[in-house]
Amino acid sequence: MDKAIQEELKAHLMQTNETYRNLMNQHHEYDLLVEQLESKPALSADEEIEEHRLKKLKLQLKDQMERLVSEYRLQQVS
């Protein structure tokens, strides 16, 4: 799919779909936490585990968001 169209769909869902918006906001929060951890010169073992956990959660959220985009796209075609 064209990247511009994909971005338009995401922008539309941000405005119209509360679930998508919540997922995006949570993804952003996790992203900020990962950035904070990555900005440290060295991570403790617990911080490394937390970084790994946050990255997994971000991927799960991204998958959920992509699923919503796909579902919306299919509804528009039908």
C-alpha positions in Angstrom: 0.0 0.0 0.0 1.1 3.5 -0.8 2.8 5.1 2.3 0.9 8.3 1.9 -2.4 6.5 1.9 -1.3 4.4 4.9 -0.4 7.7 6.8 -3.8 9.2 5.9 -5.6 6.1 7.3 -3.6 6.4 10.5 -4.3 10.1 10.8 -8.0 9.4 10.2 -8.1 6.7 12.8 -6.3 9.0 15.3 -9.2 11.4 14.9 -12.1 9.0 14.8 -11.2 5.8 16.6 -10.7 6.0 20.4 -9.1 2.5 20.6 -6.5 3.4 17.9 -5.8 6.7 19.7 -5.3 5.0 23.1 -3.0 2.4 21.5 -1.0 5.1 19.8 -0.7 7.1 23.1 0.4 4.1 25.0 3.0 3.3 22.3 4.3 6.8 22.6 4.6 6.5 26.4 6.5 3.3 26.1 8.7 4.9 23.4 9.6 7.7 25.8 10.5 5.3 28.5 12.7 3.3 26.1 14.4 6.5 25.1 15.1 7.4 28.7 16.7 4.0 29.3 18.7 4.1 26.1 20.1 7.5 27.0 21.8 6.1 30.0 25.5 5.3 29.6 25.0 1.8 31.1 21.9 -0.2 32.2 21.6 -2.4 35.2 20.3 -5.9 34.8 16.8 -4.8 35.9 16.9 -1.8 33.5 17.9 -4.1 30.6 15.0 -6.4 31.4 12.6 -3.4 31.6 13.9 -2.1 28.2 13.3 -5.5 26.6 9.8 -5.7 28.2 8.9 -2.2 26.9 10.1 -3.0 23.4 8.0 -6.1 23.3 5.0 -4.1 24.5 5.6 -1.5 21.9 5.6 -4.2 19.2 2.4 -5.7 20.5 0.7 -2.3 20.4 2.0 -1.6 16.9 0.6 -5.0 15.8 -2.8 -4.0 17.2 -2.7 -0.6 15.5 -1.8 -2.2 12.2 -4.7 -4.7 12.6 -7.1 -1.8 13.2 -5.7 0.0 10.0 -6.2 -3.2 8.0 -9.7 -3.7 9.3 -10.6 -0.1 8.5 -9.2 -0.4 5.0 -11.2 -3.6 4.4 -14.4 -1.9 5.6 -13.8 1.0 3.1 -13.3 -1.4 0.2 -16.4 -3.5 1.0 
